[in-house]
């Protein structure tokens, strides 16, 4: 006999528990078991006023951002919509069916305000890394370094030649990205070669064609990775420029040594990291044995890649 849906939306009261509807093997359950944010409010206490209306819970915003990173939700507006509709997201963010999801503008204000001022994301990264170390996932003997190119939110059409004179006082160019670029010029007195092309939208980004194909404005995300289990030890963003990527290695190694008292015996990287100044810094100052990853064929064929030790 053919069944028929009952009109079940007219009930006034429901007995519903979100916990019962999240599968035991769901990704967010695995993350929730390892994510400890118990010290988050204490860390941020100095960045909130002791009086006034209660703010959005910072743990809620961090949990929502974790959801966005795990599921590739880049838009904060869409993230709020998904968290409103998805039961698993609500469960992970500790939201009941009646709780309101924060407005997307809350993330922008906090990301460029107290989250940046407090270095919250760096603190959270280090806390996760400490848990990995406590679990024995970090050996600390060999590190690998590499960079990934991240496309900037900057149009190709808004680019000008690097040697073109620009009136940065033009009100149409008064954006947060431009202000940060000008502050960096004032504070650091950057004395580097002019880029081939400069973005009027995001001047800190660099014009690159590194991945192949048409050039675009981009940044680089530089990773320092423990080779034992592939745990990321440090991350440093730079403009998509080879010199900046190589120099970021020094920053990451020294920061890991300062915070965790770990210095690798060897450092692995591709030929871009084999410059004479970089090798001198590794060998003479840090006593780190350099290795170069030799690319003899496509990266998806493990048998055609070799380790080549550079003589000390």
N, C-alpha and C positions, 0 to 999 in steps of 0.2 A: 504494500500500500504506500502511495506517495505521501511523504511527510510534508508538513507545512509549518513555517515559522510562526511562533506565537508572537503577538504584539507585546514584547516584554519590556518596552520602554515606558510603560505607564505606571510601573511600580514606584511607590513613594520612598521606600526604604530598601537598602541593599546590604547584604553582609559580604564585604569584599576586603581581601587582604592582598596587597601588592606582592608581598613576599611569596605567596603561593603561586604566582604567575610568572616568576623569573626562573628559567631553567637552571638546573644545578651546574651545568657546564658552560653557562654564559660567560663571555669574556669579562664583563664588568664584575661578575662575582669573583673571578680570579684576581682582578686588580684590587677589588675592595679588601680582600684578605691581606694584601701586602701594603696597602696605602694607609699610612699613619699620619693624620693631621692633628693629633692631639695638642701639639705645641704651637700650632699656627696662630691662634689668638694671642698667646703670650708674646710671640715674635712681633706681631703687628700692633700691640697695645699702645705703643708710643705714637702711632700714626693715626689714632682715632681720638676724637675729643671725649672727655669724661662726661660731658653734658650734651643735651640735645636729643633728638629723636634717634632711636636705634637704627643702625645701618643695615644694609643687606649683609647677611652672614658671609664673611670672606671664605669660609670653607665651602659654602654652596657655590660661589663663583669659581673656585679652584676645581671643584668636582665637575662642574659644567664644562670648564675648559679642557679637562682631561677627556671627557666624552668627545668634545670636538676634535681633539688631536687623534684620538683612537679611531674615529670613524670618518676622518677627513672632512669635517664640517668647517669650512674656512670662514663662512659668514656668521658673525655673532647674532645677527637678526634671525638667520635660519636656525642657528643653534637653539635660540629661545623657543622657536616654534616647535622644533623637534622634541625638546625637553618637555614641552607642554603636552605633546601627543603620545610620546613613547613611554610605556610603563617601565621598561628597564632603565631608561634614563632617569625617570622620577625616583625609582628605587635607589639607584646609585647616588643620586643627589640628595637623598633623605627628604624628598618631597612627598607629601600625601596627595590624595586625589583633589583635595580642596585647596592646597597651597598654591599661591601664585608664583609664576616664574618671573625672575627679574627682567626688567626692560633691557634691551640690547645696549642702550646708551650707558648703562651702569658699568659695563665691561670697559668701554672706551675711557671713561673717566678714571677708573681705577688702574687700568693698564698704563696710562700716561701720567698717573698721579702717584698714589701711595704704593702701588705695586712696584713701580719703577724706583721711587725714592727709597724704598726699603730693601731693594734687591730681592724681593720675595721669590722670584722664580729661580734665582741662583741658590737661595737657601733651600727651596724645595728639592732642587736637583741634588744638592749635597746630602740632604736627608735620605733620599732614595738610594744614592750611592753608598752611604754608610750601611744601609740595610743589606745591600748586595755584598759589601765587604764582610759584614757579620755572618752572612750565609756562606762565606767561603768562595764566592764567585769571582773574586779579584785576586790574582796571583802577584801582580806588580813587577814581574820580571821583564816582560816585553810589551811595548806599546806600539800601536800603529797609528798613523796620522794620514788624514785625507780631507778633501773639501768637496762639498756638494754645492752646485750653483742653484740659487733660488731666484726666480724671476721677480723683479721689483714691480710694485703696482704703479708703474710709470709708462706712459704712452711713448712710443717711438716718435710720434709726431711732435711731442713736446721737448725734443732734444735739439740742442744747438752745438755748433763746433766749439771745442774746448777753449780755443783761443779767442773766441768772440767776446767782446765787452758786454757785460750784462748789468743792468740797473736793478740791483737787488732791493732797492727802496721802492720799487713799483708795487703799489698795493695789491695788484693781482698776483704777485709772487709771495705775498705774506702768508705762508702756510707753516704749519708746525715743522715739516720736514726741512723747509728752507731755513727757518730760524735755527734749527739744530745744526745745520750745515755751516751757517755763518758763525755760530758760537764755537764750533770746532776749529774754524779758521782762526778766530781770535785767541782762543785758549791755547791751542797747540802750535800755532804759527806753522802750519803745514808747508813744508818746502819740497814738494814733490813735483814731478813733471805734470804738466797739464794733461788731462785725459783727452782722448781723441774726440769724444762727444760728451756733452753735459746735459743732464736732465733738469728742466726747469720745475718739474714736479717733485723729484726726489734727488737732489744734487749729490747725496752721499753714495748713491748707487753708481755702478760702473758699466760702461758700454762693453759688451762682450759677445763673442761668437764661439766661446769655448766648447759648448756641447755639439757644435756643428749646425749648419743651417743659418738662417738670417740672424743678425746680431740683435741684441736687446739689452735693456738696462737690468742689472742683477746685483745680488749680493752673494757671498759665499758663506756657507755654514761649515766651519772647520771642526772636525771631531778628533779627539784623542781616545783611543780604544785599547783596553787591555785584551791581549790576543788570546788569553786562556779560555774565556767564555764569551768574548765579544761585548763585554760591558763597557759602555761609554764613560770615560773618566772625566772628560771636560768638553765643553763646547764654547767656541768663540766665533761670533759673526764678524765678517769683514766685507768691504767692497769686493766685487768679483775681480780681483787683481792678484796676479801670481806672487808678487813680492809681499803683499799684505797677508796672503794665505800662509806663506812660509814663515813670516815673522810671528804669526799668531801661535805657531808651535812653541816658541819660547814662552809666551804668556801662559799657555795651558800647562806645560810641564812645570813651570815655576809655581803656578797656582796649586796644582795637585801636591807638589812637594811641601808647600806652605801649609795647606789645610789638612793633609792626610799623612804627611811625612813618608811619602812614597816617591821613589825615583827609579825609573826603569834601568835595567842593565843594557837594553838595546832598544833602538827606535827604528821602526819600519815605515818606509814611505816610497813614493815613486820618484822618478829622476828629478822632478821639480824641486825636491827637498835636498838634492845633493850638491847645492852650491857651496863654494869654498867657505864663505863666512858661516854658513849654517853648520858645515862639518867641523869647522874650527871651534864653534861654540859647543857642539855636542861632545867632541873629544877632549878639548883642552879645559873647558870650564865645567862641564857636567860629568865627564868620564862615562859617557854613554856610547855604546858601540852602534854605529849607523849601519843600516841595511837598506838596500834599494830593491824595490820590486820591479823585476824586468818583464816588460810586456812583449812576448814573442808571438802572441796570437790573440784570439778573442778571449775576453775575460770569463766567458761561460764554460770554457774548457780548462778544468783544473790542471790537467796533465801538461799543458803547454806554458804554464806560468812557473817561474823559478825564482828562488831567493838568491841574490848575489851579495855577498858581504864585501863592503868597501874596506880595503886595508887600513888599519889604524896607523 
